């Protein structure tokens, strides 16, 4: 293989980190968004004010994993274009790192869905729900950090 082909395959591996992370974010946001709409409906049906900002925070929580995928991609891309790593290793980091970050997003979307339902029903516990969202968020942060540190 030519050096350009090897570099291109490494860049493809880097792109997988972002693409797969973004897919996870989209799925997580979709899950949380559907729950928020259902929660708002419950509030409207009960003739109670619907919490807007709290629901938007729940729905938007999984988007942050896309940023972690972007940072992972930039790290891996730098390694690919500098020739510091071979492409199979970069593709593995991109694939498995992206999957781990994506799964964190999907789980976060499910937690946010439960949080939206609970908060709309009780109007209480917002900080507690944010803590649960933050714990699953840390999985994605760890994966990004591991890529940043160990892929080099």
TORGU-550219 format. One record per atom (N, C-alpha, C): residue number from 1; atom name; x, z, y. Coordinates in steps of 0.05 Angstrom, whole numbers. Layout:
<nodes>
+-----+----+--------+--------+--------+
|   k |  a |   east |     up |  north |
+-----+----+--------+--------+--------+
| NUM | CA |      X |      Z |      Y |
...
+-----+----+--------+--------+--------+
</nodes>
This chain:
<nodes>
+-----+----+--------+--------+--------+
|   k |  a |   east |     up |  north |
+-----+----+--------+--------+--------+
|   1 |  N |     17 |      0 |    -24 |
|   1 | CA |      0 |      0 |      0 |
|   1 |  C |     17 |      0 |     25 |
|   2 |  N |      7 |    -13 |     45 |
|   2 | CA |     22 |    -14 |     70 |
|   2 |  C |     19 |     13 |     85 |
|   3 |  N |     37 |     20 |    102 |
|   3 | CA |     34 |     45 |    118 |
|   3 |  C |      8 |     45 |    134 |
|   4 |  N |      0 |     22 |    144 |
|   4 | CA |    -25 |     21 |    159 |
|   4 |  C |    -49 |     28 |    142 |
|   5 |  N |    -49 |     18 |    117 |
|   5 | CA |    -71 |     24 |     98 |
|   5 |  C |    -72 |     53 |     92 |
|   6 |  N |    -49 |     65 |     87 |
|   6 | CA |    -47 |     93 |     81 |
|   6 |  C |    -57 |    110 |    104 |
|   7 |  N |    -49 |    102 |    128 |
|   7 | CA |    -58 |    116 |    152 |
|   7 |  C |    -88 |    113 |    156 |
|   8 |  N |    -99 |     89 |    151 |
|   8 | CA |   -128 |     85 |    154 |
|   8 |  C |   -144 |    101 |    134 |
|   9 |  N |   -134 |    103 |    110 |
|   9 | CA |   -148 |    120 |     90 |
|   9 |  C |   -147 |    149 |     97 |
|  10 |  N |   -125 |    158 |    109 |
|  10 | CA |   -123 |    185 |    118 |
|  10 |  C |   -143 |    190 |    141 |
|  11 |  N |   -145 |    171 |    159 |
|  11 | CA |   -164 |    173 |    181 |
|  11 |  C |   -193 |    174 |    170 |
|  12 |  N |   -198 |    158 |    150 |
|  12 | CA |   -224 |    159 |    137 |
|  12 |  C |   -230 |    187 |    126 |
|  13 |  N |   -211 |    199 |    114 |
|  13 | CA |   -214 |    227 |    104 |
|  13 |  C |   -220 |    246 |    127 |
|  14 |  N |   -206 |    242 |    149 |
|  14 | CA |   -212 |    258 |    173 |
|  14 |  C |   -240 |    254 |    183 |
|  15 |  N |   -249 |    229 |    183 |
|  15 | CA |   -276 |    223 |    193 |
|  15 |  C |   -297 |    235 |    175 |
|  16 |  N |   -291 |    238 |    149 |
|  16 | CA |   -310 |    251 |    131 |
|  16 |  C |   -316 |    280 |    139 |
|  17 |  N |   -296 |    294 |    149 |
|  17 | CA |   -300 |    321 |    158 |
|  17 |  C |   -322 |    323 |    179 |
|  18 |  N |   -320 |    305 |    199 |
|  18 | CA |   -340 |    305 |    220 |
|  18 |  C |   -367 |    295 |    210 |
|  19 |  N |   -367 |    273 |    196 |
|  19 | CA |   -393 |    261 |    187 |
|  19 |  C |   -408 |    279 |    169 |
|  20 |  N |   -395 |    291 |    150 |
|  20 | CA |   -409 |    309 |    131 |
|  20 |  C |   -418 |    334 |    145 |
|  21 |  N |   -402 |    345 |    163 |
|  21 | CA |   -410 |    368 |    179 |
|  21 |  C |   -435 |    362 |    195 |
|  22 |  N |   -435 |    338 |    208 |
|  22 | CA |   -458 |    330 |    224 |
|  22 |  C |   -483 |    326 |    208 |
|  23 |  N |   -481 |    316 |    183 |
|  23 | CA |   -504 |    313 |    166 |
|  23 |  C |   -515 |    341 |    160 |
|  24 |  N |   -498 |    360 |    154 |
|  24 | CA |   -507 |    387 |    149 |
|  24 |  C |   -521 |    399 |    173 |
|  25 |  N |   -510 |    394 |    197 |
|  25 | CA |   -523 |    404 |    221 |
|  25 |  C |   -550 |    392 |    225 |
|  26 |  N |   -553 |    366 |    220 |
|  26 | CA |   -579 |    353 |    222 |
|  26 |  C |   -599 |    365 |    203 |
|  27 |  N |   -591 |    369 |    179 |
|  27 | CA |   -609 |    381 |    159 |
|  27 |  C |   -617 |    409 |    167 |
|  28 |  N |   -597 |    426 |    175 |
|  28 | CA |   -603 |    453 |    184 |
|  28 |  C |   -621 |    454 |    208 |
|  29 |  N |   -616 |    437 |    228 |
|  29 | CA |   -634 |    435 |    251 |
|  29 |  C |   -662 |    427 |    244 |
|  30 |  N |   -664 |    408 |    225 |
|  30 | CA |   -690 |    399 |    216 |
|  30 |  C |   -706 |    421 |    203 |
|  31 |  N |   -693 |    437 |    186 |
|  31 | CA |   -706 |    459 |    173 |
|  31 |  C |   -715 |    480 |    194 |
|  32 |  N |   -697 |    487 |    212 |
|  32 | CA |   -704 |    507 |    232 |
|  32 |  C |   -725 |    497 |    251 |
|  33 |  N |   -724 |    471 |    258 |
|  33 | CA |   -743 |    459 |    276 |
|  33 |  C |   -771 |    459 |    265 |
|  34 |  N |   -773 |    453 |    239 |
|  34 | CA |   -800 |    453 |    227 |
|  34 |  C |   -812 |    481 |    227 |
|  35 |  N |   -795 |    501 |    222 |
|  35 | CA |   -805 |    529 |    222 |
|  35 |  C |   -813 |    537 |    250 |
|  36 |  N |   -797 |    529 |    270 |
|  36 | CA |   -804 |    537 |    298 |
|  36 |  C |   -830 |    525 |    306 |
|  37 |  N |   -835 |    500 |    299 |
|  37 | CA |   -861 |    488 |    305 |
|  37 |  C |   -884 |    503 |    292 |
|  38 |  N |   -880 |    511 |    267 |
|  38 | CA |   -900 |    527 |    253 |
|  38 |  C |   -904 |    554 |    266 |
|  39 |  N |   -882 |    566 |    275 |
|  39 | CA |   -884 |    592 |    289 |
|  39 |  C |   -899 |    589 |    315 |
|  40 |  N |   -893 |    568 |    330 |
|  40 | CA |   -908 |    564 |    355 |
|  40 |  C |   -937 |    560 |    350 |
|  41 |  N |   -943 |    545 |    329 |
|  41 | CA |   -972 |    540 |    322 |
|  41 |  C |   -986 |    566 |    316 |
|  42 |  N |   -972 |    585 |    302 |
|  42 | CA |   -985 |    611 |    296 |
|  42 |  C |   -990 |    626 |    322 |
|  43 |  N |   -972 |    624 |    341 |
|  43 | CA |   -976 |    638 |    367 |
|  43 |  C |   -999 |    625 |    382 |
|  44 |  N |  -1000 |    599 |    383 |
|  44 | CA |  -1022 |    586 |    397 |
|  44 |  C |  -1049 |    592 |    384 |
|  45 |  N |  -1049 |    592 |    357 |
|  45 | CA |  -1074 |    598 |    343 |
|  45 |  C |  -1084 |    626 |    348 |
|  46 |  N |  -1065 |    644 |    352 |
|  46 | CA |  -1072 |    672 |    357 |
|  46 |  C |  -1075 |    677 |    387 |
|  47 |  N |  -1073 |    656 |    403 |
|  47 | CA |  -1076 |    658 |    432 |
|  47 |  C |  -1055 |    677 |    445 |
|  48 |  N |  -1031 |    676 |    434 |
|  48 | CA |  -1008 |    692 |    444 |
|  48 |  C |   -988 |    673 |    456 |
|  49 |  N |   -972 |    683 |    475 |
|  49 | CA |   -951 |    666 |    486 |
|  49 |  C |   -930 |    659 |    465 |
|  50 |  N |   -922 |    634 |    464 |
|  50 | CA |   -903 |    625 |    445 |
|  50 |  C |   -875 |    629 |    456 |
|  51 |  N |   -857 |    642 |    441 |
|  51 | CA |   -829 |    646 |    451 |
|  51 |  C |   -814 |    620 |    451 |
|  52 |  N |   -807 |    610 |    475 |
|  52 | CA |   -793 |    584 |    477 |
|  52 |  C |   -763 |    587 |    472 |
|  53 |  N |   -750 |    603 |    489 |
|  53 | CA |   -720 |    604 |    488 |
|  53 |  C |   -710 |    615 |    461 |
|  54 |  N |   -723 |    635 |    450 |
|  54 | CA |   -713 |    646 |    425 |
|  54 |  C |   -715 |    625 |    403 |
|  55 |  N |   -737 |    609 |    403 |
|  55 | CA |   -740 |    589 |    382 |
|  55 |  C |   -720 |    566 |    386 |
|  56 |  N |   -714 |    559 |    411 |
|  56 | CA |   -694 |    539 |    416 |
|  56 |  C |   -667 |    548 |    407 |
|  57 |  N |   -661 |    573 |    410 |
|  57 | CA |   -635 |    584 |    400 |
|  57 |  C |   -634 |    582 |    370 |
|  58 |  N |   -656 |    589 |    356 |
|  58 | CA |   -656 |    587 |    327 |
|  58 |  C |   -653 |    559 |    318 |
|  59 |  N |   -668 |    541 |    331 |
|  59 | CA |   -666 |    512 |    323 |
|  59 |  C |   -639 |    501 |    328 |
|  60 |  N |   -626 |    508 |    350 |
|  60 | CA |   -601 |    496 |    357 |
|  60 |  C |   -577 |    509 |    344 |
|  61 |  N |   -580 |    531 |    330 |
|  61 | CA |   -557 |    545 |    318 |
|  61 |  C |   -540 |    527 |    300 |
|  62 |  N |   -552 |    511 |    283 |
|  62 | CA |   -535 |    495 |    264 |
|  62 |  C |   -518 |    472 |    278 |
|  63 |  N |   -523 |    467 |    303 |
|  63 | CA |   -508 |    445 |    316 |
|  63 |  C |   -478 |    452 |    319 |
|  64 |  N |   -472 |    478 |    320 |
|  64 | CA |   -444 |    486 |    324 |
|  64 |  C |   -426 |    476 |    302 |
|  65 |  N |   -436 |    474 |    278 |
|  65 | CA |   -419 |    465 |    256 |
|  65 |  C |   -410 |    436 |    260 |
|  66 |  N |   -424 |    420 |    275 |
|  66 | CA |   -414 |    394 |    282 |
|  66 |  C |   -389 |    395 |    298 |
|  67 |  N |   -387 |    415 |    316 |
|  67 | CA |   -363 |    419 |    332 |
|  67 |  C |   -340 |    427 |    314 |
|  68 |  N |   -345 |    444 |    295 |
|  68 | CA |   -324 |    452 |    276 |
|  68 |  C |   -314 |    428 |    260 |
|  69 |  N |   -332 |    411 |    252 |
|  69 | CA |   -325 |    387 |    238 |
|  69 |  C |   -308 |    368 |    256 |
|  70 |  N |   -315 |    367 |    282 |
|  70 | CA |   -299 |    351 |    301 |
|  70 |  C |   -271 |    362 |    303 |
|  71 |  N |   -268 |    388 |    305 |
|  71 | CA |   -241 |    400 |    307 |
|  71 |  C |   -225 |    395 |    282 |
|  72 |  N |   -238 |    398 |    259 |
|  72 | CA |   -225 |    392 |    233 |
|  72 |  C |   -217 |    362 |    232 |
|  73 |  N |   -234 |    345 |    241 |
|  73 | CA |   -228 |    316 |    241 |
|  73 |  C |   -204 |    310 |    259 |
|  74 |  N |   -203 |    322 |    283 |
|  74 | CA |   -180 |    317 |    301 |
|  74 |  C |   -154 |    326 |    288 |
|  75 |  N |   -155 |    349 |    275 |
|  75 | CA |   -131 |    359 |    262 |
|  75 |  C |   -122 |    341 |    239 |
|  76 |  N |   -141 |    332 |    223 |
|  76 | CA |   -134 |    315 |    200 |
|  76 |  C |   -126 |    287 |    210 |
|  77 |  N |   -139 |    277 |    231 |
|  77 | CA |   -132 |    251 |    242 |
|  77 |  C |   -103 |    251 |    252 |
|  78 |  N |    -96 |    272 |    265 |
|  78 | CA |    -69 |    275 |    276 |
|  78 |  C |    -49 |    274 |    253 |
|  79 |  N |    -55 |    287 |    231 |
|  79 | CA |    -37 |    287 |    208 |
|  79 |  C |    -36 |    259 |    195 |
|  80 |  N |    -58 |    245 |    195 |
|  80 | CA |    -59 |    218 |    183 |
|  80 |  C |    -43 |    198 |    200 |
|  81 |  N |    -46 |    199 |    226 |
|  81 | CA |    -33 |    179 |    242 |
|  81 |  C |     -3 |    185 |    246 |
|  82 |  N |      5 |    210 |    242 |
|  82 | CA |     33 |    216 |    243 |
|  82 |  C |     48 |    212 |    217 |
|  83 |  N |     33 |    207 |    196 |
|  83 | CA |     45 |    203 |    170 |
|  83 |  C |     54 |    229 |    157 |
|  84 |  N |     45 |    252 |    168 |
|  84 | CA |     54 |    278 |    158 |
|  84 |  C |     42 |    285 |    130 |
|  85 |  N |     19 |    273 |    124 |
|  85 | CA |      6 |    279 |     98 |
|  85 |  C |     -2 |    253 |     85 |
|  86 |  N |     -4 |    254 |     59 |
|  86 | CA |    -14 |    230 |     44 |
|  86 |  C |    -44 |    229 |     45 |
|  87 |  N |    -55 |    205 |     42 |
|  87 | CA |    -84 |    202 |     45 |
|  87 |  C |   -101 |    217 |     24 |
|  88 |  N |    -94 |    219 |     -1 |
|  88 | CA |   -111 |    234 |    -19 |
|  88 |  C |   -115 |    263 |    -11 |
|  89 |  N |    -94 |    275 |     -1 |
|  89 | CA |    -97 |    303 |      8 |
|  89 |  C |   -115 |    305 |     33 |
|  90 |  N |   -112 |    286 |     51 |
|  90 | CA |   -128 |    286 |     75 |
|  90 |  C |   -157 |    280 |     68 |
|  91 |  N |   -162 |    262 |     49 |
|  91 | CA |   -189 |    256 |     41 |
|  91 |  C |   -202 |    281 |     28 |
|  92 |  N |   -186 |    295 |     12 |
|  92 | CA |   -197 |    319 |     -1 |
|  92 |  C |   -204 |    341 |     20 |
|  93 |  N |   -186 |    345 |     40 |
|  93 | CA |   -192 |    364 |     61 |
|  93 |  C |   -217 |    356 |     76 |
|  94 |  N |   -219 |    330 |     82 |
|  94 | CA |   -243 |    320 |     97 |
|  94 |  C |   -268 |    323 |     81 |
|  95 |  N |   -267 |    316 |     56 |
|  95 | CA |   -291 |    317 |     39 |
|  95 |  C |   -300 |    345 |     34 |
|  96 |  N |   -282 |    361 |     23 |
|  96 | CA |   -290 |    388 |     16 |
|  96 |  C |   -293 |    407 |     40 |
|  97 |  N |   -277 |    403 |     60 |
|  97 | CA |   -281 |    418 |     85 |
|  97 |  C |   -307 |    411 |     98 |
|  98 |  N |   -313 |    385 |     99 |
|  98 | CA |   -339 |    377 |    111 |
|  98 |  C |   -363 |    387 |     95 |
|  99 |  N |   -360 |    387 |     68 |
|  99 | CA |   -382 |    397 |     52 |
|  99 |  C |   -387 |    427 |     56 |
| 100 |  N |   -365 |    442 |     58 |
| 100 | CA |   -368 |    471 |     62 |
| 100 |  C |   -381 |    477 |     89 |
| 101 |  N |   -372 |    462 |    109 |
| 101 | CA |   -384 |    466 |    136 |
| 101 |  C |   -413 |    457 |    136 |
| 102 |  N |   -419 |    435 |    122 |
| 102 | CA |   -447 |    426 |    120 |
| 102 |  C |   -465 |    446 |    106 |
| 103 |  N |   -455 |    458 |     85 |
| 103 | CA |   -471 |    477 |     70 |
| 103 |  C |   -476 |    502 |     87 |
| 104 |  N |   -457 |    509 |    104 |
| 104 | CA |   -461 |    531 |    123 |
| 104 |  C |   -484 |    524 |    142 |
| 105 |  N |   -484 |    500 |    152 |
| 105 | CA |   -505 |    491 |    170 |
| 105 |  C |   -533 |    492 |    157 |
| 106 |  N |   -534 |    482 |    133 |
| 106 | CA |   -560 |    482 |    119 |
| 106 |  C |   -570 |    510 |    114 |
| 107 |  N |   -552 |    528 |    105 |
| 107 | CA |   -560 |    556 |    101 |
| 107 |  C |   -568 |    568 |    128 |
| 108 |  N |   -553 |    562 |    149 |
| 108 | CA |   -560 |    573 |    175 |
| 108 |  C |   -588 |    563 |    184 |
| 109 |  N |   -594 |    538 |    178 |
| 109 | CA |   -621 |    528 |    185 |
| 109 |  C |   -643 |    543 |    170 |
| 110 |  N |   -638 |    550 |    145 |
| 110 | CA |   -657 |    565 |    130 |
| 110 |  C |   -660 |    594 |    141 |
| 111 |  N |   -638 |    606 |    148 |
| 111 | CA |   -639 |    633 |    160 |
| 111 |  C |   -654 |    631 |    187 |
| 112 |  N |   -648 |    611 |    202 |
| 112 | CA |   -662 |    607 |    228 |
| 112 |  C |   -692 |    603 |    224 |
| 113 |  N |   -699 |    589 |    203 |
| 113 | CA |   -728 |    584 |    198 |
| 113 |  C |   -742 |    611 |    192 |
| 114 |  N |   -729 |    628 |    176 |
| 114 | CA |   -741 |    654 |    171 |
| 114 |  C |   -742 |    671 |    196 |
| 115 |  N |   -721 |    669 |    212 |
| 115 | CA |   -720 |    684 |    237 |
| 115 |  C |   -742 |    675 |    257 |
| 116 |  N |   -746 |    649 |    258 |
| 116 | CA |   -767 |    638 |    276 |
| 116 |  C |   -794 |    649 |    268 |
| 117 |  N |   -800 |    648 |    242 |
| 117 | CA |   -825 |    657 |    232 |
| 117 |  C |   -829 |    687 |    237 |
| 118 |  N |   -808 |    703 |    231 |
| 118 | CA |   -810 |    732 |    235 |
| 118 |  C |   -813 |    739 |    265 |
| 119 |  N |   -797 |    726 |    282 |
| 119 | CA |   -798 |    733 |    310 |
| 119 |  C |   -825 |    725 |    322 |
| 120 |  N |   -836 |    702 |    315 |
| 120 | CA |   -861 |    694 |    326 |
| 120 |  C |   -884 |    713 |    317 |
| 121 |  N |   -881 |    724 |    293 |
| 121 | CA |   -902 |    742 |    284 |
| 121 |  C |   -900 |    769 |    296 |
| 122 |  N |   -876 |    779 |    299 |
| 122 | CA |   -872 |    807 |    308 |
| 122 |  C |   -863 |    810 |    337 |
| 123 |  N |   -849 |    789 |    348 |
| 123 | CA |   -838 |    791 |    374 |
| 123 |  C |   -815 |    811 |    376 |
| 124 |  N |   -804 |    818 |    352 |
| 124 | CA |   -782 |    838 |    351 |
| 124 |  C |   -760 |    827 |    333 |
| 125 |  N |   -736 |    840 |    336 |
| 125 | CA |   -714 |    834 |    318 |
| 125 |  C |   -696 |    811 |    325 |
| 126 |  N |   -699 |    801 |    349 |
| 126 | CA |   -683 |    777 |    357 |
| 126 |  C |   -653 |    781 |    353 |
| 127 |  N |   -643 |    804 |    361 |
| 127 | CA |   -614 |    809 |    358 |
| 127 |  C |   -606 |    811 |    329 |
| 128 |  N |   -623 |    823 |    313 |
| 128 | CA |   -617 |    825 |    284 |
| 128 |  C |   -616 |    797 |    272 |
| 129 |  N |   -634 |    780 |    280 |
| 129 | CA |   -634 |    753 |    269 |
| 129 |  C |   -609 |    737 |    278 |
| 130 |  N |   -600 |    742 |    302 |
| 130 | CA |   -576 |    729 |    312 |
| 130 |  C |   -552 |    738 |    295 |
| 131 |  N |   -551 |    763 |    287 |
| 131 | CA |   -530 |    773 |    271 |
| 131 |  C |   -529 |    759 |    244 |
| 132 |  N |   -552 |    754 |    232 |
| 132 | CA |   -553 |    740 |    206 |
| 132 |  C |   -543 |    711 |    210 |
| 133 |  N |   -551 |    699 |    232 |
| 133 | CA |   -541 |    672 |    238 |
| 133 |  C |   -511 |    671 |    242 |
| 134 |  N |   -501 |    692 |    255 |
| 134 | CA |   -472 |    693 |    260 |
| 134 |  C |   -455 |    697 |    235 |
| 135 |  N |   -466 |    711 |    216 |
| 135 | CA |   -451 |    716 |    191 |
| 135 |  C |   -447 |    690 |    176 |
| 136 |  N |   -468 |    674 |    174 |
| 136 | CA |   -465 |    648 |    160 |
| 136 |  C |   -448 |    629 |    176 |
| 137 |  N |   -449 |    631 |    202 |
| 137 | CA |   -433 |    615 |    220 |
| 137 |  C |   -403 |    619 |    215 |
| 138 |  N |   -396 |    644 |    208 |
| 138 | CA |   -368 |    651 |    203 |
| 138 |  C |   -357 |    635 |    179 |
| 139 |  N |   -373 |    627 |    160 |
| 139 | CA |   -363 |    611 |    138 |
| 139 |  C |   -352 |    584 |    149 |
| 140 |  N |   -367 |    572 |    166 |
| 140 | CA |   -357 |    546 |    178 |
| 140 |  C |   -333 |    550 |    195 |
| 141 |  N |   -332 |    572 |    210 |
| 141 | CA |   -308 |    578 |    226 |
| 141 |  C |   -284 |    582 |    209 |
| 142 |  N |   -287 |    596 |    187 |
| 142 | CA |   -265 |    601 |    169 |
| 142 |  C |   -255 |    574 |    157 |
| 143 |  N |   -273 |    557 |    148 |
| 143 | CA |   -265 |    532 |    137 |
| 143 |  C |   -249 |    515 |    157 |
| 144 |  N |   -260 |    514 |    182 |
| 144 | CA |   -245 |    499 |    203 |
| 144 |  C |   -218 |    511 |    207 |
| 145 |  N |   -216 |    537 |    208 |
| 145 | CA |   -190 |    550 |    213 |
| 145 |  C |   -171 |    545 |    189 |
| 146 |  N |   -182 |    546 |    165 |
| 146 | CA |   -165 |    540 |    141 |
| 146 |  C |   -154 |    512 |    142 |
| 147 |  N |   -171 |    493 |    150 |
| 147 | CA |   -161 |    465 |    152 |
| 147 |  C |   -139 |    464 |    173 |
| 148 |  N |   -144 |    477 |    196 |
| 148 | CA |   -125 |    476 |    218 |
| 148 |  C |    -98 |    488 |    209 |
| 149 |  N |    -99 |    510 |    194 |
| 149 | CA |    -74 |    524 |    186 |
| 149 |  C |    -61 |    512 |    161 |
| 150 |  N |    -77 |    507 |    140 |
| 150 | CA |    -66 |    501 |    114 |
| 150 |  C |    -62 |    471 |    109 |
| 151 |  N |    -77 |    454 |    123 |
| 151 | CA |    -73 |    425 |    119 |
| 151 |  C |    -47 |    415 |    131 |
| 152 |  N |    -36 |    430 |    149 |
| 152 | CA |    -11 |    422 |    162 |
| 152 |  C |     11 |    427 |    142 |
+-----+----+--------+--------+--------+
</nodes>
